[in-house]
């Protein structure tokens, strides 16, 4: 087995692992039980604007 073969297999393994992590993150973000918490976190940038409007 040459170095080029090892490099090719390592690249393939890295791509498969990356795709698995990406799909897992998407599934976690879209899971129904996480919706309320993620919406709350998504509203954080607008919290300052709401505080300024109340003043």
C-alpha distance matrix in Angstrom:
0.0 3.8 6.8 8.2 6.2 7.1 10.4 11.0 10.8 12.9 15.3 15.8 16.4 18.8 20.6 21.2 22.5 24.6 26.1 27.0 28.7 30.5 31.8 32.9 34.8 36.5 37.5 38.9 40.9 42.3 43.1 46.9 47.5 46.3 48.5 51.5 49.6 47.4 50.6 52.3 49.4 49.5 53.2 52.8 52.9 56.2 57.8 59.1 60.8 62.5 63.7 65.1 66.9 68.6 70.0
3.8 0.0 3.8 5.4 5.3 6.5 8.7 10.0 11.0 12.5 14.4 15.7 16.8 18.5 20.2 21.5 22.7 24.4 26.1 27.4 28.9 30.4 32.0 33.3 34.9 36.6 37.9 39.2 40.9 42.5 43.6 47.4 48.1 46.5 48.6 51.6 49.6 47.2 50.3 51.9 48.9 48.8 52.5 52.0 51.8 55.2 56.9 58.0 59.6 61.5 62.7 63.9 65.8 67.6 68.9
6.8 3.8 0.0 3.8 5.4 5.1 6.1 8.6 9.9 10.4 12.2 14.3 15.2 16.2 18.3 20.0 20.9 22.2 24.3 25.7 26.8 28.2 30.2 31.4 32.7 34.5 36.0 37.2 38.7 40.6 41.7 45.6 46.1 44.4 46.4 49.3 47.1 44.7 47.7 49.2 46.2 46.1 49.7 49.0 48.7 52.1 53.8 54.8 56.4 58.4 59.6 60.7 62.7 64.5 65.7
8.2 5.4 3.8 0.0 3.8 5.4 5.0 6.1 8.7 9.8 10.5 12.3 14.2 15.2 16.5 18.4 19.9 20.9 22.6 24.4 25.7 26.7 28.6 30.2 31.5 32.9 34.6 36.0 37.4 39.0 40.4 44.2 45.1 43.3 45.1 48.1 46.2 43.6 46.4 48.2 45.1 44.8 48.4 47.9 47.5 50.8 52.8 53.7 55.2 57.2 58.5 59.6 61.4 63.4 64.6
6.2 5.3 5.4 3.8 0.0 3.8 5.4 5.1 6.2 8.5 9.8 10.6 12.3 14.1 15.4 16.6 18.3 19.8 21.2 22.7 24.4 25.7 27.2 28.7 30.3 31.7 33.1 34.6 36.3 37.7 38.9 42.7 43.5 42.1 44.0 47.1 45.3 42.8 45.8 47.6 44.8 44.5 48.2 47.9 47.8 51.0 52.9 54.1 55.6 57.4 58.8 60.0 61.7 63.6 65.0
7.1 6.5 5.1 5.4 3.8 0.0 3.8 5.4 5.2 6.0 8.5 9.9 10.4 12.1 14.2 15.4 16.3 18.0 19.9 21.1 22.4 24.1 25.8 26.9 28.4 30.2 31.5 32.7 34.5 36.2 37.2 41.0 41.6 40.0 42.2 45.1 43.1 40.8 43.9 45.5 42.6 42.6 46.3 45.8 45.8 49.1 50.8 52.0 53.7 55.4 56.6 58.0 59.8 61.6 62.9
10.4 8.7 6.1 5.0 5.4 3.8 0.0 3.8 5.5 5.1 6.1 8.6 9.9 10.4 12.2 14.3 15.2 16.2 18.3 20.0 21.0 22.2 24.3 25.6 26.8 28.5 30.2 31.4 32.8 34.6 35.9 39.7 40.4 38.6 40.5 43.4 41.4 38.9 41.8 43.4 40.4 40.2 43.8 43.3 43.1 46.4 48.2 49.3 50.9 52.8 54.0 55.2 57.1 58.9 60.2
11.0 10.0 8.6 6.1 5.1 5.4 3.8 0.0 3.8 5.5 5.1 6.3 8.7 9.9 10.6 12.4 14.3 15.3 16.6 18.5 20.1 21.0 22.7 24.4 25.8 27.1 28.7 30.3 31.7 33.1 34.5 38.3 39.3 37.7 39.4 42.5 40.8 38.2 41.0 43.0 40.1 39.7 43.4 43.2 43.0 46.2 48.1 49.4 50.7 52.6 54.1 55.3 56.9 58.8 60.3
10.8 11.0 9.9 8.7 6.2 5.2 5.5 3.8 0.0 3.8 5.4 5.1 6.1 8.5 9.8 10.6 12.2 14.1 15.4 16.6 18.4 19.8 21.2 22.5 24.3 25.8 27.0 28.5 30.3 31.7 32.8 36.6 37.4 36.0 38.0 41.1 39.3 37.0 40.0 41.9 39.2 39.0 42.8 42.7 42.8 45.9 47.7 49.2 50.6 52.2 53.7 55.2 56.8 58.5 60.1
12.9 12.5 10.4 9.8 8.5 6.0 5.1 5.5 3.8 0.0 3.8 5.5 5.1 6.0 8.6 9.9 10.5 12.1 14.2 15.4 16.4 18.1 20.0 21.0 22.4 24.3 25.7 26.8 28.5 30.3 31.4 35.2 35.7 34.1 36.2 39.1 37.1 34.8 37.9 39.5 36.6 36.6 40.3 39.9 40.1 43.3 45.0 46.3 48.0 49.6 50.9 52.4 54.1 55.8 57.2
15.3 14.4 12.2 10.5 9.8 8.5 6.1 5.1 5.4 3.8 0.0 3.8 5.5 5.1 6.2 8.7 9.9 10.4 12.3 14.3 15.4 16.3 18.3 19.9 21.0 22.5 24.3 25.6 26.9 28.6 30.1 33.9 34.7 32.9 34.7 37.7 35.8 33.2 36.1 37.9 35.1 34.7 38.4 38.2 38.0 41.2 43.1 44.4 45.8 47.6 49.0 50.4 52.0 53.9 55.3
15.8 15.7 14.3 12.3 10.6 9.9 8.6 6.3 5.1 5.5 3.8 0.0 3.8 5.4 5.1 6.2 8.6 9.8 10.6 12.4 14.3 15.3 16.6 18.4 20.1 21.2 22.5 24.3 25.9 27.1 28.4 32.2 33.3 31.8 33.6 36.8 35.2 32.7 35.5 37.6 35.0 34.6 38.4 38.5 38.6 41.6 43.5 45.1 46.4 47.9 49.6 51.0 52.4 54.3 56.0
16.4 16.8 15.2 14.2 12.3 10.4 9.9 8.7 6.1 5.1 5.5 3.8 0.0 3.8 5.5 5.2 6.1 8.5 10.0 10.6 12.4 14.2 15.5 16.5 18.4 20.1 21.1 22.5 24.4 25.9 26.8 30.6 31.3 29.9 32.1 35.1 33.4 31.2 34.3 36.1 33.5 33.5 37.3 37.2 37.6 40.7 42.4 44.1 45.6 47.0 48.4 50.1 51.6 53.2 54.9
18.8 18.5 16.2 15.2 14.1 12.1 10.4 9.9 8.5 6.0 5.1 5.4 3.8 0.0 3.8 5.5 5.1 6.0 8.6 9.9 10.6 12.1 14.2 15.3 16.5 18.4 19.9 21.0 22.5 24.4 25.6 29.4 30.0 28.2 30.2 33.1 31.2 28.8 31.8 33.6 30.8 30.7 34.4 34.2 34.4 37.6 39.3 40.8 42.4 43.9 45.3 46.8 48.4 50.1 51.7
20.6 20.2 18.3 16.5 15.4 14.2 12.2 10.6 9.8 8.6 6.2 5.1 5.5 3.8 0.0 3.8 5.5 5.0 6.1 8.6 9.9 10.4 12.2 14.1 15.3 16.5 18.2 19.9 21.1 22.5 24.1 27.8 28.9 27.2 28.8 32.0 30.4 27.7 30.5 32.6 30.0 29.5 33.3 33.4 33.5 36.5 38.4 40.1 41.3 42.8 44.5 46.0 47.3 49.1 50.9
21.2 21.5 20.0 18.4 16.6 15.4 14.3 12.4 10.6 9.9 8.7 6.2 5.2 5.5 3.8 0.0 3.8 5.4 5.2 6.2 8.7 9.9 10.6 12.3 14.3 15.5 16.5 18.3 20.1 21.2 22.3 26.1 27.1 25.8 27.7 30.9 29.5 27.2 30.1 32.3 29.9 29.7 33.5 33.8 34.3 37.2 38.9 40.9 42.2 43.4 45.1 46.8 48.1 49.7 51.6
22.5 22.7 20.9 19.9 18.3 16.3 15.2 14.3 12.2 10.5 9.9 8.6 6.1 5.1 5.5 3.8 0.0 3.8 5.5 5.1 6.3 8.6 10.0 10.6 12.4 14.4 15.4 16.5 18.4 20.1 20.9 24.8 25.3 23.8 26.0 29.0 27.3 25.1 28.3 30.1 27.7 27.8 31.6 31.6 32.3 35.3 36.8 38.7 40.3 41.4 42.9 44.8 46.2 47.6 49.5
24.6 24.4 22.2 20.9 19.8 18.0 16.2 15.3 14.1 12.1 10.4 9.8 8.5 6.0 5.0 5.4 3.8 0.0 3.8 5.5 5.2 6.1 8.6 9.9 10.6 12.4 14.2 15.3 16.5 18.4 19.9 23.6 24.4 22.5 24.3 27.3 25.5 23.0 26.0 27.9 25.2 25.1 28.8 28.9 29.3 32.3 34.0 35.8 37.2 38.5 40.1 41.8 43.2 44.8 46.6
26.1 26.1 24.3 22.6 21.2 19.9 18.3 16.6 15.4 14.2 12.3 10.6 10.0 8.6 6.1 5.2 5.5 3.8 0.0 3.8 5.5 5.0 6.1 8.4 9.8 10.6 12.1 14.1 15.3 16.5 18.0 21.8 23.0 21.5 23.0 26.3 25.0 22.4 25.2 27.5 25.3 24.8 28.6 29.2 29.6 32.3 34.2 36.2 37.3 38.5 40.4 42.1 43.2 44.8 46.9
27.0 27.4 25.7 24.4 22.7 21.1 20.0 18.5 16.6 15.4 14.3 12.4 10.6 9.9 8.6 6.2 5.1 5.5 3.8 0.0 3.8 5.5 5.3 6.1 8.6 10.0 10.5 12.1 14.3 15.4 16.2 20.0 20.9 19.7 21.7 25.0 23.6 21.5 24.6 26.7 24.7 24.7 28.5 29.1 30.0 32.6 34.2 36.5 37.8 38.6 40.4 42.4 43.5 44.8 47.0
28.7 28.9 26.8 25.7 24.4 22.4 21.0 20.1 18.4 16.4 15.4 14.3 12.4 10.6 9.9 8.7 6.3 5.2 5.5 3.8 0.0 3.8 5.5 5.0 6.2 8.7 9.8 10.4 12.2 14.3 15.2 19.0 19.5 17.7 19.8 22.8 21.0 18.9 22.1 23.9 21.6 21.8 25.6 25.9 26.8 29.6 31.0 33.2 34.7 35.6 37.2 39.2 40.5 41.8 43.8
30.5 30.4 28.2 26.7 25.7 24.1 22.2 21.0 19.8 18.1 16.3 15.3 14.2 12.1 10.4 9.9 8.6 6.1 5.0 5.5 3.8 0.0 3.8 5.4 5.2 6.3 8.6 9.9 10.7 12.4 14.2 17.9 19.0 17.0 18.4 21.6 20.2 17.5 20.3 22.5 20.3 19.9 23.7 24.2 24.9 27.5 29.3 31.5 32.6 33.6 35.5 37.4 38.4 39.9 42.1
31.8 32.0 30.2 28.6 27.2 25.8 24.3 22.7 21.2 20.0 18.3 16.6 15.5 14.2 12.2 10.6 10.0 8.6 6.1 5.3 5.5 3.8 0.0 3.8 5.5 5.1 6.1 8.5 9.9 10.6 12.0 15.7 17.2 15.9 17.3 20.8 19.9 17.5 20.2 22.7 21.0 20.6 24.4 25.4 26.3 28.6 30.4 32.9 33.9 34.5 36.6 38.6 39.4 40.8 43.2
32.9 33.3 31.4 30.2 28.7 26.9 25.6 24.4 22.5 21.0 19.9 18.4 16.5 15.3 14.1 12.3 10.6 9.9 8.4 6.1 5.0 5.4 3.8 0.0 3.8 5.5 5.1 6.1 8.6 10.0 10.4 14.2 14.9 13.6 15.8 19.0 17.8 15.9 19.0 21.2 19.5 19.8 23.5 24.3 25.7 28.1 29.4 32.0 33.3 33.7 35.5 37.9 38.7 39.8 42.2
34.8 34.9 32.7 31.5 30.3 28.4 26.8 25.8 24.3 22.4 21.0 20.1 18.4 16.5 15.3 14.3 12.4 10.6 9.8 8.6 6.2 5.2 5.5 3.8 0.0 3.8 5.4 5.0 6.1 8.6 9.8 13.5 14.1 11.9 13.7 16.8 15.2 12.9 16.0 18.1 16.1 16.3 20.0 20.7 22.0 24.4 25.8 28.3 29.7 30.2 32.0 34.2 35.2 36.3 38.6
36.5 36.6 34.5 32.9 31.7 30.2 28.5 27.1 25.8 24.3 22.5 21.2 20.1 18.4 16.5 15.5 14.4 12.4 10.6 10.0 8.7 6.3 5.1 5.5 3.8 0.0 3.8 5.4 5.1 6.2 8.5 11.9 13.5 11.6 12.5 16.0 15.3 12.6 15.1 17.8 16.3 15.7 19.4 20.7 21.8 23.8 25.6 28.3 29.1 29.6 31.8 33.9 34.5 35.8 38.3
37.5 37.9 36.0 34.6 33.1 31.5 30.2 28.7 27.0 25.7 24.3 22.5 21.1 19.9 18.2 16.5 15.4 14.2 12.1 10.5 9.8 8.6 6.1 5.1 5.4 3.8 0.0 3.8 5.5 5.2 5.9 9.7 11.2 10.3 11.8 15.3 15.0 13.1 15.7 18.4 17.4 17.3 20.9 22.4 23.9 25.7 27.2 30.1 31.0 31.1 33.2 35.6 36.1 37.1 39.8
38.9 39.2 37.2 36.0 34.6 32.7 31.4 30.3 28.5 26.8 25.6 24.3 22.5 21.0 19.9 18.3 16.5 15.3 14.1 12.1 10.4 9.9 8.5 6.1 5.0 5.4 3.8 0.0 3.8 5.5 5.2 8.8 9.1 7.6 9.9 13.0 12.0 10.5 13.6 15.7 14.7 15.3 18.7 19.9 21.9 23.8 24.8 27.8 29.1 29.0 30.8 33.4 34.0 34.8 37.4
40.9 40.9 38.7 37.4 36.3 34.5 32.8 31.7 30.3 28.5 26.9 25.9 24.4 22.5 21.1 20.1 18.4 16.5 15.3 14.3 12.2 10.7 9.9 8.6 6.1 5.1 5.5 3.8 0.0 3.8 5.7 8.4 9.3 6.7 7.8 11.0 10.2 7.7 10.5 13.0 12.0 11.9 15.4 16.9 18.6 20.4 21.7 24.7 25.7 25.7 27.8 30.2 30.7 31.7 34.3
42.3 42.5 40.6 39.0 37.7 36.2 34.6 33.1 31.7 30.3 28.6 27.1 25.9 24.4 22.5 21.2 20.1 18.4 16.5 15.4 14.3 12.4 10.6 10.0 8.6 6.2 5.2 5.5 3.8 0.0 3.8 6.2 8.6 7.3 7.3 11.0 11.5 9.5 11.2 14.3 14.1 13.6 16.8 18.9 20.6 21.8 23.3 26.5 27.1 26.8 29.2 31.6 31.7 32.7 35.6
43.1 43.6 41.7 40.4 38.9 37.2 35.9 34.5 32.8 31.4 30.1 28.4 26.8 25.6 24.1 22.3 20.9 19.9 18.0 16.2 15.2 14.2 12.0 10.4 9.8 8.5 5.9 5.2 5.7 3.8 0.0 3.8 5.6 5.7 7.0 10.5 11.1 10.2 12.4 14.9 15.2 15.5 18.4 20.4 22.6 23.7 24.7 28.1 28.9 28.3 30.4 33.2 33.2 33.9 36.8
46.9 47.4 45.6 44.2 42.7 41.0 39.7 38.3 36.6 35.2 33.9 32.2 30.6 29.4 27.8 26.1 24.8 23.6 21.8 20.0 19.0 17.9 15.7 14.2 13.5 11.9 9.7 8.8 8.4 6.2 3.8 0.0 3.8 5.5 5.5 8.5 10.2 10.2 11.4 14.0 15.1 15.5 17.8 20.1 22.6 23.1 23.9 27.5 28.1 27.0 29.3 32.1 31.9 32.2 35.4
47.5 48.1 46.1 45.1 43.5 41.6 40.4 39.3 37.4 35.7 34.7 33.3 31.3 30.0 28.9 27.1 25.3 24.4 23.0 20.9 19.5 19.0 17.2 14.9 14.1 13.5 11.2 9.1 9.3 8.6 5.6 3.8 0.0 3.8 5.7 7.4 8.4 9.6 11.4 12.9 14.1 15.4 17.5 19.3 22.3 23.0 23.1 26.8 27.8 26.5 28.4 31.5 31.5 31.5 34.5
46.3 46.5 44.4 43.3 42.1 40.0 38.6 37.7 36.0 34.1 32.9 31.8 29.9 28.2 27.2 25.8 23.8 22.5 21.5 19.7 17.7 17.0 15.9 13.6 11.9 11.6 10.3 7.6 6.7 7.3 5.7 5.5 3.8 0.0 3.8 5.8 5.6 6.0 8.5 10.1 10.7 12.0 14.4 16.0 18.8 19.9 20.2 23.7 24.9 23.9 25.7 28.7 29.0 29.2 32.1
48.5 48.6 46.4 45.1 44.0 42.2 40.5 39.4 38.0 36.2 34.7 33.6 32.1 30.2 28.8 27.7 26.0 24.3 23.0 21.7 19.8 18.4 17.3 15.8 13.7 12.5 11.8 9.9 7.8 7.3 7.0 5.5 5.7 3.8 0.0 3.8 5.6 5.3 6.0 8.5 9.9 10.3 12.3 14.7 17.3 17.8 18.4 22.0 22.7 21.7 23.8 26.7 26.6 27.0 30.1
51.5 51.6 49.3 48.1 47.1 45.1 43.4 42.5 41.1 39.1 37.7 36.8 35.1 33.1 32.0 30.9 29.0 27.3 26.3 25.0 22.8 21.6 20.8 19.0 16.8 16.0 15.3 13.0 11.0 11.0 10.5 8.5 7.4 5.8 3.8 0.0 3.8 5.6 5.2 6.2 8.7 9.8 10.8 13.0 16.1 16.2 16.2 19.9 20.7 19.2 21.2 24.3 24.1 24.1 27.2
49.6 49.6 47.1 46.2 45.3 43.1 41.4 40.8 39.3 37.1 35.8 35.2 33.4 31.2 30.4 29.5 27.3 25.5 25.0 23.6 21.0 20.2 19.9 17.8 15.2 15.3 15.0 12.0 10.2 11.5 11.1 10.2 8.4 5.6 5.6 3.8 0.0 3.8 5.5 5.1 6.3 8.6 10.1 11.3 14.6 15.5 15.1 18.7 20.1 19.0 20.4 23.6 24.1 24.1 26.8
47.4 47.2 44.7 43.6 42.8 40.8 38.9 38.2 37.0 34.8 33.2 32.7 31.2 28.8 27.7 27.2 25.1 23.0 22.4 21.5 18.9 17.5 17.5 15.9 12.9 12.6 13.1 10.5 7.7 9.5 10.2 10.2 9.6 6.0 5.3 5.6 3.8 0.0 3.8 5.3 5.0 6.0 8.7 10.2 12.8 14.1 14.6 17.9 19.1 18.6 20.5 23.2 23.7 24.4 27.0
50.6 50.3 47.7 46.4 45.8 43.9 41.8 41.0 40.0 37.9 36.1 35.5 34.3 31.8 30.5 30.1 28.3 26.0 25.2 24.6 22.1 20.3 20.2 19.0 16.0 15.1 15.7 13.6 10.5 11.2 12.4 11.4 11.4 8.5 6.0 5.2 5.5 3.8 0.0 3.8 5.4 4.9 6.3 9.0 11.5 11.7 12.6 16.1 16.7 15.9 18.2 20.8 20.9 21.6 24.5
52.3 51.9 49.2 48.2 47.6 45.5 43.4 43.0 41.9 39.5 37.9 37.6 36.1 33.6 32.6 32.3 30.1 27.9 27.5 26.7 23.9 22.5 22.7 21.2 18.1 17.8 18.4 15.7 13.0 14.3 14.9 14.0 12.9 10.1 8.5 6.2 5.1 5.3 3.8 0.0 3.8 5.4 5.3 6.9 10.3 10.5 10.2 13.9 15.1 14.0 15.6 18.7 19.1 19.3 22.0
49.4 48.9 46.2 45.1 44.8 42.6 40.4 40.1 39.2 36.6 35.1 35.0 33.5 30.8 30.0 29.9 27.7 25.2 25.3 24.7 21.6 20.3 21.0 19.5 16.1 16.3 17.4 14.7 12.0 14.1 15.2 15.1 14.1 10.7 9.9 8.7 6.3 5.0 5.4 3.8 0.0 3.8 5.4 5.5 8.5 10.2 10.2 13.3 15.1 14.8 16.2 18.9 19.9 20.6 22.8
49.5 48.8 46.1 44.8 44.5 42.6 40.2 39.7 39.0 36.6 34.7 34.6 33.5 30.7 29.5 29.7 27.8 25.1 24.8 24.7 21.8 19.9 20.6 19.8 16.3 15.7 17.3 15.3 11.9 13.6 15.5 15.5 15.4 12.0 10.3 9.8 8.6 6.0 4.9 5.4 3.8 0.0 3.8 5.6 7.1 8.5 9.9 12.9 13.8 14.0 16.1 18.3 18.9 20.2 22.6
53.2 52.5 49.7 48.4 48.2 46.3 43.8 43.4 42.8 40.3 38.4 38.4 37.3 34.4 33.3 33.5 31.6 28.8 28.6 28.5 25.6 23.7 24.4 23.5 20.0 19.4 20.9 18.7 15.4 16.8 18.4 17.8 17.5 14.4 12.3 10.8 10.1 8.7 6.3 5.3 5.4 3.8 0.0 3.8 5.7 5.5 6.6 9.9 10.5 10.3 12.5 14.9 15.3 16.4 19.0
52.8 52.0 49.0 47.9 47.9 45.8 43.3 43.2 42.7 39.9 38.2 38.5 37.2 34.2 33.4 33.8 31.6 28.9 29.2 29.1 25.9 24.2 25.4 24.3 20.7 20.7 22.4 19.9 16.9 18.9 20.4 20.1 19.3 16.0 14.7 13.0 11.3 10.2 9.0 6.9 5.5 5.6 3.8 0.0 3.9 5.4 5.2 7.9 9.9 10.2 11.3 13.7 15.1 16.1 18.0
52.9 51.8 48.7 47.5 47.8 45.8 43.1 43.0 42.8 40.1 38.0 38.6 37.6 34.4 33.5 34.3 32.3 29.3 29.6 30.0 26.8 24.9 26.3 25.7 22.0 21.8 23.9 21.9 18.6 20.6 22.6 22.6 22.3 18.8 17.3 16.1 14.6 12.8 11.5 10.3 8.5 7.1 5.7 3.9 0.0 3.8 5.6 6.7 8.1 9.7 11.2 12.5 14.1 15.9 17.4
56.2 55.2 52.1 50.8 51.0 49.1 46.4 46.2 45.9 43.3 41.2 41.6 40.7 37.6 36.5 37.2 35.3 32.3 32.3 32.6 29.6 27.5 28.6 28.1 24.4 23.8 25.7 23.8 20.4 21.8 23.7 23.1 23.0 19.9 17.8 16.2 15.5 14.1 11.7 10.5 10.2 8.5 5.5 5.4 3.8 0.0 3.8 5.5 5.3 6.5 8.8 10.1 10.9 12.8 14.9
57.8 56.9 53.8 52.8 52.9 50.8 48.2 48.1 47.7 45.0 43.1 43.5 42.4 39.3 38.4 38.9 36.8 34.0 34.2 34.2 31.0 29.3 30.4 29.4 25.8 25.6 27.2 24.8 21.7 23.3 24.7 23.9 23.1 20.2 18.4 16.2 15.1 14.6 12.6 10.2 10.2 9.9 6.6 5.2 5.6 3.8 0.0 3.8 5.5 5.2 6.2 8.7 10.0 10.9 12.8
59.1 58.0 54.8 53.7 54.1 52.0 49.3 49.4 49.2 46.3 44.4 45.1 44.1 40.8 40.1 40.9 38.7 35.8 36.2 36.5 33.2 31.5 32.9 32.0 28.3 28.3 30.1 27.8 24.7 26.5 28.1 27.5 26.8 23.7 22.0 19.9 18.7 17.9 16.1 13.9 13.3 12.9 9.9 7.9 6.7 5.5 3.8 0.0 3.8 5.4 5.1 6.2 8.7 10.0 10.9
60.8 59.6 56.4 55.2 55.6 53.7 50.9 50.7 50.6 48.0 45.8 46.4 45.6 42.4 41.3 42.2 40.3 37.2 37.3 37.8 34.7 32.6 33.9 33.3 29.7 29.1 31.0 29.1 25.7 27.1 28.9 28.1 27.8 24.9 22.7 20.7 20.1 19.1 16.7 15.1 15.1 13.8 10.5 9.9 8.1 5.3 5.5 3.8 0.0 3.8 5.5 5.1 6.2 8.8 10.2
62.5 61.5 58.4 57.2 57.4 55.4 52.8 52.6 52.2 49.6 47.6 47.9 47.0 43.9 42.8 43.4 41.4 38.5 38.5 38.6 35.6 33.6 34.5 33.7 30.2 29.6 31.1 29.0 25.7 26.8 28.3 27.0 26.5 23.9 21.7 19.2 19.0 18.6 15.9 14.0 14.8 14.0 10.3 10.2 9.7 6.5 5.2 5.4 3.8 0.0 3.8 5.5 5.1 6.4 9.0
63.7 62.7 59.6 58.5 58.8 56.6 54.0 54.1 53.7 50.9 49.0 49.6 48.4 45.3 44.5 45.1 42.9 40.1 40.4 40.4 37.2 35.5 36.6 35.5 32.0 31.8 33.2 30.8 27.8 29.2 30.4 29.3 28.4 25.7 23.8 21.2 20.4 20.5 18.2 15.6 16.2 16.1 12.5 11.3 11.2 8.8 6.2 5.1 5.5 3.8 0.0 3.8 5.5 5.3 6.7
65.1 63.9 60.7 59.6 60.0 58.0 55.2 55.3 55.2 52.4 50.4 51.0 50.1 46.8 46.0 46.8 44.8 41.8 42.1 42.4 39.2 37.4 38.6 37.9 34.2 33.9 35.6 33.4 30.2 31.6 33.2 32.1 31.5 28.7 26.7 24.3 23.6 23.2 20.8 18.7 18.9 18.3 14.9 13.7 12.5 10.1 8.7 6.2 5.1 5.5 3.8 0.0 3.8 5.4 5.3
66.9 65.8 62.7 61.4 61.7 59.8 57.1 56.9 56.8 54.1 52.0 52.4 51.6 48.4 47.3 48.1 46.2 43.2 43.2 43.5 40.5 38.4 39.4 38.7 35.2 34.5 36.1 34.0 30.7 31.7 33.2 31.9 31.5 29.0 26.6 24.1 24.1 23.7 20.9 19.1 19.9 18.9 15.3 15.1 14.1 10.9 10.0 8.7 6.2 5.1 5.5 3.8 0.0 3.8 5.5
68.6 67.6 64.5 63.4 63.6 61.6 58.9 58.8 58.5 55.8 53.9 54.3 53.2 50.1 49.1 49.7 47.6 44.8 44.8 44.8 41.8 39.9 40.8 39.8 36.3 35.8 37.1 34.8 31.7 32.7 33.9 32.2 31.5 29.2 27.0 24.1 24.1 24.4 21.6 19.3 20.6 20.2 16.4 16.1 15.9 12.8 10.9 10.0 8.8 6.4 5.3 5.4 3.8 0.0 3.8
70.0 68.9 65.7 64.6 65.0 62.9 60.2 60.3 60.1 57.2 55.3 56.0 54.9 51.7 50.9 51.6 49.5 46.6 46.9 47.0 43.8 42.1 43.2 42.2 38.6 38.3 39.8 37.4 34.3 35.6 36.8 35.4 34.5 32.1 30.1 27.2 26.8 27.0 24.5 22.0 22.8 22.6 19.0 18.0 17.4 14.9 12.8 10.9 10.2 9.0 6.7 5.3 5.5 3.8 0.0
